[in-house]
Amino acid sequence: MKKSEEIIKIIIEETEAQGMKRSELAKQSGCTRRQIDYIFKGERGISIDLADAVLKVLGKQIKIVPGKNAKE
């Protein structure tokens, strides 16, 4: 599974767990309902900026940490 797909899965699960409507998620995150629908249906990927905005609405954040190949 691609990282973007993992992020989308988290967004969908969190949206459903919080009982938030897609229209409200779109409004609060500053995008259109159509963009949210495309993402939820898997018709489009998600940019890092949009993922960050949507996750913030859901009380989550993207955190970048050093990976296995990171140099010390």
N, C-alpha and C positions, 0 to 999 in steps of 0.2 A: 504494500500500500504506500502510495506517495505521501509525503509530508503534508501537502495541501489537502489530500483526502482525509488524513487524520484530523486536521484542524477543522474541516467541514463537519466531520462526524461529531466532534466535540461541540461545535456550534449547534448542530441539530439536537443533540442530546440535552444540552443545557437549555436551549430554547423551550423544548418540550417539558423538561423538569420544572422550569419556572412558570410554565403555563402562559408564556408570552406569545402573542400573535405575531406573525411575520410582518404585518403592516407596522406594528409598534416597534419591532426590532429595526426595521428599515428607517423609520422616522427618527428614532433615537440615535442611530448610528450614522445618519447623514447620507443614506443612499436610497435608491428607489425600491419599492416592493418587488418590481420586476427583477432587479439584481438579486435580491434575496431568493426569489423563486427559482431563478436559474441555478443558483448555488445549491439550494436544497434538492433540486431535481438532478443534480450532477451534470447539468448541461454546460456549466462553465466552472473554471477554477476560481480561485480567490487570490487577490493581491495581498501582500503583507500589510499594506495600509488599511485595506478594508477589513481584513481579519482582525487587526488590532482594534479598529473602531467597534466592530461587532462584539468582540470578546470583552471589551471594556464595558459595554452596555450590560453584558451578562455577568459582570463582576469578576472577569478573568483577565489574564494578561499573557502576552507572549514573552517568554524569557529565553534569551540566547545564552547558552553556556558552552564552554570549551568541549569539543568532542574528543574522541580517542586519538585523532591525528593532530590535535592542537600542539603547537610547540610551546614549551615552557618559557 
